[in-house]
Amino acid sequence: MSARIRTLVSVLLLGVLLGCSAGDDGDDGGDGPRDGGASPAAAAESPFWVDPATEAAHQVREWRRQGRTEDAELLERIADRPVAEWPTGGHDPGADVRAAVRGAAAAGRTAVLVAYNIPHRDCGQHSAGGAPDAAAYERWIGSFADGIGDAGALVVLEPDAIPHVVDGCTPPELHEERFRLISGAIARLKEHPGVKVYLDAGNSSWITDPAKLADALRRAGIGAADGFALNVSNFQRTDEQLAYGRRLSGLLDGAHFVIDTSRNGNGPLEGPPGQVWCNPPGRALGEPPTTRTGDELADAFLWVKRPGESDGPCRGGPKAGAWWPDYALGLARRAD
Protein backbone atom coordinates (compact mmCIF):
# COMPACT_ATOMS: atom_id res chain seq x y z
CA MET A 1 0.00 0.00 0.00
CA SER A 2 1.41 3.40 -0.91
CA ALA A 3 2.17 6.01 1.73
CA ARG A 4 -0.51 8.28 0.28
CA ILE A 5 -3.16 5.58 0.52
CA ARG A 6 -2.16 4.74 4.09
CA THR A 7 -2.48 8.40 4.98
CA LEU A 8 -5.95 8.66 3.47
CA VAL A 9 -7.03 5.52 5.30
CA SER A 10 -5.79 6.92 8.59
CA VAL A 11 -7.59 10.23 8.13
CA LEU A 12 -10.83 8.51 7.15
CA LEU A 13 -10.57 6.16 10.10
CA LEU A 14 -10.19 9.04 12.53
CA GLY A 15 -13.27 10.73 11.13
CA VAL A 16 -15.30 7.55 11.47
CA LEU A 17 -14.15 6.75 14.98
CA LEU A 18 -14.89 10.21 16.36
CA GLY A 19 -18.17 10.50 14.52
CA CYS A 20 -19.62 7.24 15.79
CA SER A 21 -19.30 7.82 19.51
CA ALA A 22 -22.61 9.99 19.82
CA GLY A 23 4.84 12.11 33.38
CA ASP A 24 6.15 13.37 30.91
CA ASP A 25 8.67 11.27 29.08
CA GLY A 26 7.81 9.43 25.89
CA ASP A 27 9.42 6.31 24.46
CA ASP A 28 12.61 6.54 22.48
CA GLY A 29 11.89 8.18 19.16
CA GLY A 30 13.27 7.85 15.66
CA ASP A 31 11.80 8.37 12.25
CA GLY A 32 10.97 4.73 11.53
CA PRO A 33 7.47 3.32 12.20
CA ARG A 34 6.97 1.05 15.17
CA ASP A 35 4.93 -1.74 13.61
CA GLY A 36 2.68 -4.15 15.44
CA GLY A 37 -0.04 -3.54 17.97
CA ALA A 38 -2.67 -5.13 20.14
CA SER A 39 -3.67 -8.73 20.36
CA PRO A 40 -6.60 -9.46 17.98
CA ALA A 41 -9.14 -9.36 20.82
CA ALA A 42 -7.91 -6.03 22.21
CA ALA A 43 -7.51 -4.46 18.78
CA ALA A 44 -11.08 -5.27 17.85
CA GLU A 45 -12.36 -3.16 20.73
CA SER A 46 -10.56 0.10 19.91
CA PRO A 47 -9.57 2.06 16.80
CA PHE A 48 -6.50 3.50 18.53
CA TRP A 49 -2.93 2.34 18.06
CA VAL A 50 -1.18 -0.02 20.48
CA ASP A 51 2.53 0.75 20.58
CA PRO A 52 4.39 -2.58 20.79
CA ALA A 53 7.45 -0.89 22.34
CA THR A 54 5.94 0.43 25.59
CA GLU A 55 7.53 -0.24 28.96
CA ALA A 56 4.57 -2.49 29.75
CA ALA A 57 5.22 -4.59 26.65
CA HIS A 58 8.93 -4.88 27.50
CA GLN A 59 8.02 -5.86 31.07
CA VAL A 60 5.68 -8.60 29.88
CA ARG A 61 8.46 -10.13 27.81
CA GLU A 62 10.98 -9.85 30.64
CA TRP A 63 8.66 -11.47 33.18
CA ARG A 64 7.91 -14.33 30.78
CA ARG A 65 11.65 -14.95 30.42
CA GLN A 66 11.91 -14.98 34.22
CA GLY A 67 9.06 -17.45 34.54
CA ARG A 68 6.66 -14.92 36.09
CA THR A 69 3.89 -16.10 33.77
CA GLU A 70 0.93 -15.08 35.94
CA ASP A 71 2.26 -11.56 36.44
CA ALA A 72 3.03 -11.26 32.73
CA GLU A 73 -0.53 -12.26 31.84
CA LEU A 74 -1.93 -9.67 34.23
CA LEU A 75 0.29 -6.96 32.80
CA GLU A 76 -0.98 -7.73 29.32
CA ARG A 77 -4.12 -5.87 30.44
CA ILE A 78 -1.94 -2.77 29.97
CA ALA A 79 0.46 -3.87 27.24
CA ASP A 80 -2.35 -4.91 24.88
CA ARG A 81 -4.24 -1.62 25.17
CA PRO A 82 -3.63 1.69 23.37
CA VAL A 83 -2.01 4.34 25.54
CA ALA A 84 -1.10 7.89 24.63
CA GLU A 85 2.35 8.86 23.41
CA TRP A 86 3.99 11.73 25.30
CA PRO A 87 6.79 13.13 23.08
CA THR A 88 9.46 14.52 25.36
CA GLY A 89 9.62 18.23 25.95
CA GLY A 90 13.38 18.47 26.33
CA HIS A 91 14.14 18.17 22.65
CA ASP A 92 12.60 18.47 19.19
CA PRO A 93 9.50 16.22 19.26
CA GLY A 94 9.23 15.75 15.50
CA ALA A 95 10.97 12.36 15.36
CA ASP A 96 8.90 10.93 18.22
CA VAL A 97 5.67 12.11 16.64
CA ARG A 98 6.58 10.81 13.19
CA ALA A 99 7.45 7.39 14.60
CA ALA A 100 4.09 7.17 16.38
CA VAL A 101 1.88 8.25 13.49
CA ARG A 102 3.76 6.02 11.04
CA GLY A 103 3.41 3.04 13.35
CA ALA A 104 -0.29 3.78 13.72
CA ALA A 105 -0.80 4.15 9.97
CA ALA A 106 1.00 0.87 9.31
CA ALA A 107 -1.42 -0.84 11.69
CA GLY A 108 -4.47 0.94 10.26
CA ARG A 109 -5.03 2.70 13.60
CA THR A 110 -5.00 6.21 15.05
CA ALA A 111 -2.23 7.51 17.32
CA VAL A 112 -3.16 9.32 20.53
CA LEU A 113 -0.60 12.01 21.38
CA VAL A 114 -0.12 14.42 24.27
CA ALA A 115 1.46 17.85 23.78
CA TYR A 116 2.88 18.76 27.18
CA ASN A 117 5.55 21.47 27.12
CA ILE A 118 3.90 24.76 28.08
CA PRO A 119 6.26 27.25 29.81
CA HIS A 120 6.01 27.22 33.63
CA ARG A 121 4.48 23.76 33.45
CA ASP A 122 2.85 22.19 36.53
CA CYS A 123 3.58 25.24 38.69
CA GLY A 124 7.01 23.88 39.59
CA GLN A 125 5.65 20.63 41.04
CA HIS A 126 6.58 17.01 40.16
CA SER A 127 6.22 17.57 36.39
CA ALA A 128 7.84 20.99 36.37
CA GLY A 129 9.66 22.12 33.27
CA GLY A 130 8.30 22.91 29.86
CA ALA A 131 9.67 25.22 27.22
CA PRO A 132 11.94 27.95 28.56
CA ASP A 133 9.96 30.75 26.89
CA ALA A 134 7.15 31.49 24.44
CA ALA A 135 9.34 31.43 21.35
CA ALA A 136 10.77 28.03 22.26
CA TYR A 137 7.27 26.68 22.80
CA GLU A 138 6.09 27.93 19.43
CA ARG A 139 9.03 26.17 17.76
CA TRP A 140 8.33 23.00 19.73
CA ILE A 141 4.61 22.82 18.92
CA GLY A 142 5.38 23.61 15.28
CA SER A 143 7.70 20.61 15.09
CA PHE A 144 5.10 18.49 16.88
CA ALA A 145 2.44 19.44 14.34
CA ASP A 146 4.73 18.95 11.35
CA GLY A 147 5.65 15.52 12.68
CA ILE A 148 2.02 14.47 12.20
CA GLY A 149 2.03 15.72 8.63
CA ASP A 150 -0.87 14.33 6.62
CA ALA A 151 -1.57 11.49 9.03
CA GLY A 152 -4.49 11.19 11.41
CA ALA A 153 -3.98 11.71 15.14
CA LEU A 154 -5.83 12.65 18.30
CA VAL A 155 -3.95 15.22 20.40
CA VAL A 156 -4.63 16.02 24.06
CA LEU A 157 -3.26 19.52 24.48
CA GLU A 158 -1.38 20.72 27.58
CA PRO A 159 -2.66 18.82 30.61
CA ASP A 160 -3.24 21.08 33.64
CA ALA A 161 -2.36 24.32 31.81
CA ILE A 162 -5.83 25.90 31.85
CA PRO A 163 -6.99 24.52 35.24
CA HIS A 164 -3.82 25.95 36.79
CA VAL A 165 -4.84 29.35 35.47
CA VAL A 166 -8.32 28.98 37.00
CA ASP A 167 -7.16 27.72 40.40
CA GLY A 168 -4.59 30.53 40.75
CA CYS A 169 -1.53 28.29 40.71
CA THR A 170 -0.18 29.98 37.57
CA PRO A 171 0.70 33.63 38.39
CA PRO A 172 -1.68 36.21 36.85
CA GLU A 173 1.10 37.88 34.87
CA LEU A 174 1.48 34.65 32.86
CA HIS A 175 -2.18 34.16 31.97
CA GLU A 176 -2.35 36.13 28.75
CA GLU A 177 0.80 34.51 27.40
CA ARG A 178 -0.60 31.07 28.21
CA PHE A 179 -3.90 31.78 26.49
CA ARG A 180 -2.04 33.06 23.44
CA LEU A 181 0.30 30.08 23.27
CA ILE A 182 -2.48 27.52 23.60
CA SER A 183 -4.67 29.30 21.06
CA GLY A 184 -1.71 29.34 18.70
CA ALA A 185 -1.03 25.66 19.35
CA ILE A 186 -4.60 24.74 18.44
CA ALA A 187 -4.34 26.74 15.22
CA ARG A 188 -0.96 25.19 14.37
CA LEU A 189 -2.17 21.63 14.94
CA LYS A 190 -5.40 22.22 13.02
CA GLU A 191 -3.41 23.20 9.95
CA HIS A 192 -3.22 19.43 9.51
CA PRO A 193 -6.68 18.16 8.50
CA GLY A 194 -6.30 14.71 10.04
CA VAL A 195 -5.71 16.04 13.56
CA LYS A 196 -8.31 16.17 16.32
CA VAL A 197 -7.40 18.45 19.25
CA TYR A 198 -8.85 18.26 22.78
CA LEU A 199 -7.79 20.95 25.24
CA ASP A 200 -7.29 19.71 28.78
CA ALA A 201 -9.94 20.84 31.26
CA GLY A 202 -8.93 19.11 34.49
CA ASN A 203 -11.59 17.10 36.29
CA SER A 204 -14.77 17.52 38.32
CA SER A 205 -13.03 17.46 41.71
CA TRP A 206 -10.51 20.12 40.73
CA ILE A 207 -12.46 23.03 39.27
CA THR A 208 -15.88 22.68 40.84
CA ASP A 209 -17.32 25.77 39.14
CA PRO A 210 -17.48 24.89 35.43
CA ALA A 211 -18.45 28.46 34.51
CA LYS A 212 -15.00 29.72 35.54
CA LEU A 213 -13.35 26.95 33.59
CA ALA A 214 -15.49 27.58 30.51
CA ASP A 215 -14.44 31.23 30.43
CA ALA A 216 -10.75 30.30 30.54
CA LEU A 217 -11.19 27.63 27.87
CA ARG A 218 -12.86 30.15 25.58
CA ARG A 219 -9.98 32.59 26.07
CA ALA A 220 -7.59 29.79 25.17
CA GLY A 221 -9.32 29.24 21.85
CA ILE A 222 -11.32 26.08 22.45
CA GLY A 223 -13.78 27.18 19.78
CA ALA A 224 -11.19 26.22 17.18
CA ALA A 225 -10.49 22.82 18.80
CA ASP A 226 -12.51 19.61 18.63
CA GLY A 227 -13.38 19.69 22.31
CA PHE A 228 -11.86 19.24 25.76
CA ALA A 229 -10.29 16.42 27.80
CA LEU A 230 -11.20 15.40 31.35
CA ASN A 231 -9.53 13.40 34.12
CA VAL A 232 -6.07 13.30 32.54
CA SER A 233 -3.72 11.49 34.94
CA ASN A 234 -6.42 11.44 37.61
CA PHE A 235 -8.72 8.88 39.18
CA GLN A 236 -12.23 10.36 39.13
CA ARG A 237 -15.02 7.94 38.21
CA THR A 238 -16.21 7.89 34.63
CA ASP A 239 -19.88 8.55 35.40
CA GLU A 240 -18.94 11.68 37.35
CA GLN A 241 -16.78 12.92 34.47
CA LEU A 242 -19.58 12.30 31.98
CA ALA A 243 -21.94 14.41 34.07
CA TYR A 244 -19.34 17.15 34.50
CA GLY A 245 -18.50 17.04 30.82
CA ARG A 246 -22.13 17.56 29.87
CA ARG A 247 -22.35 20.57 32.20
CA LEU A 248 -19.20 22.11 30.79
CA SER A 249 -20.30 21.34 27.24
CA GLY A 250 -23.52 23.24 27.87
CA LEU A 251 -21.41 26.33 28.59
CA LEU A 252 -19.28 25.82 25.47
CA ASP A 253 -21.86 25.61 22.69
CA GLY A 254 -22.12 21.83 22.87
CA ALA A 255 -18.38 21.06 22.72
CA HIS A 256 -17.50 17.36 22.73
CA PHE A 257 -15.00 15.78 25.11
CA VAL A 258 -12.82 12.75 25.87
CA ILE A 259 -12.14 11.14 29.27
CA ASP A 260 -8.99 9.53 30.62
CA THR A 261 -10.09 6.23 32.16
CA SER A 262 -6.62 4.73 32.54
CA ARG A 263 -6.60 4.42 36.34
CA ASN A 264 -10.10 5.22 37.56
CA GLY A 265 -11.46 1.70 38.01
CA ASN A 266 -11.71 2.10 41.79
CA GLY A 267 -12.25 5.85 41.74
CA PRO A 268 -10.10 8.29 43.73
CA LEU A 269 -8.46 7.66 47.09
CA GLU A 270 -10.37 9.29 49.92
CA GLY A 271 -8.63 12.17 51.68
CA PRO A 272 -7.52 15.80 51.22
CA PRO A 273 -7.25 16.61 47.49
CA GLY A 274 -3.62 17.68 47.75
CA GLN A 275 -2.59 14.33 49.22
CA VAL A 276 -4.44 11.73 47.15
CA TRP A 277 -3.45 12.40 43.54
CA CYS A 278 0.17 11.16 43.61
CA ASN A 279 0.56 7.38 43.23
CA PRO A 280 -2.44 6.57 45.45
CA PRO A 281 -2.57 2.94 46.59
CA GLY A 282 -5.40 0.57 45.79
CA ARG A 283 -6.29 2.00 42.38
CA ALA A 284 -7.28 -0.02 39.31
CA LEU A 285 -7.42 0.22 35.54
CA GLY A 286 -10.63 1.77 34.20
CA GLU A 287 -12.65 1.23 31.03
CA PRO A 288 -10.47 0.21 28.08
CA PRO A 289 -10.00 2.82 25.35
CA THR A 290 -12.99 2.98 23.05
CA THR A 291 -15.20 5.34 21.08
CA ARG A 292 -18.30 3.48 22.28
CA THR A 293 -18.97 5.71 25.26
CA GLY A 294 -22.76 5.64 25.28
CA ASP A 295 -22.85 9.44 25.36
CA GLU A 296 -23.22 11.51 22.18
CA LEU A 297 -20.99 14.26 23.60
CA ALA A 298 -18.21 11.94 24.79
CA ASP A 299 -16.08 11.08 21.76
CA ALA A 300 -13.83 8.54 23.49
CA PHE A 301 -12.54 6.95 26.64
CA LEU A 302 -8.73 7.04 26.43
CA TRP A 303 -5.74 5.92 28.44
CA VAL A 304 -3.94 9.25 28.37
CA LYS A 305 -1.86 8.63 31.48
CA ARG A 306 0.21 5.54 30.75
CA PRO A 307 -0.75 3.08 33.52
CA GLY A 308 2.31 2.16 35.53
CA GLU A 309 4.19 5.41 35.00
CA SER A 310 4.77 7.28 38.24
CA ASP A 311 3.04 10.53 39.20
CA GLY A 312 6.21 11.64 40.96
CA PRO A 313 8.56 10.77 43.84
CA CYS A 314 5.89 10.07 46.42
CA ARG A 315 4.80 6.87 48.21
CA GLY A 316 8.02 5.22 47.14
CA GLY A 317 7.61 6.01 43.46
CA PRO A 318 10.27 7.14 40.99
CA LYS A 319 10.28 10.52 39.24
CA ALA A 320 7.23 11.63 37.27
CA GLY A 321 6.83 9.66 34.04
CA ALA A 322 9.20 6.85 35.06
CA TRP A 323 8.03 3.24 34.71
CA TRP A 324 7.07 1.55 38.01
CA PRO A 325 6.30 -2.12 37.36
CA ASP A 326 4.96 -2.91 40.84
CA TYR A 327 2.40 -0.11 40.62
CA ALA A 328 1.44 -1.21 37.11
CA LEU A 329 0.90 -4.77 38.30
CA GLY A 330 -1.35 -3.56 41.11
CA LEU A 331 -3.48 -1.54 38.69
CA ALA A 332 -3.86 -4.58 36.45
CA ARG A 333 -4.55 -7.03 39.27
CA ARG A 334 -7.37 -4.91 40.68
CA ALA A 335 -8.98 -4.24 37.26
CA ASP A 336 -12.51 -5.45 36.66
Buried (B, 14 or more C-beta within 10 A) or exposed (E): EEEEEBBBBBBEBBBEBBEEBEBBBBBEBEEEBBEBBBEEEBBEBBBBBBBBEBBBBBBBEEBBEEEBEEBBEBBBBBBBBBBBBBBBBEEBBBBBBBBBBBBBBBBBBBBBBBBBBBBBBBBEEBBEBBBEEBEBBBEBBBBBBBBBBBBBBBBBBBBBBBBBBBBEBBEEEBBEBBBBBBBBBBBBBBEBEBBBBBBBBBBBBBBEEBEBBBBBBBBBBBEEBBBBBBBBBBBBBBEBBBEBBBBBBEBBEEBBBBBBBBBBBBBBBEEEEEEBBBBBEEBBBBBBBBBBBEBEBBBBBBBBBBBBBBBBBBEEBBBBBBBBBEBBBBBBBBBE
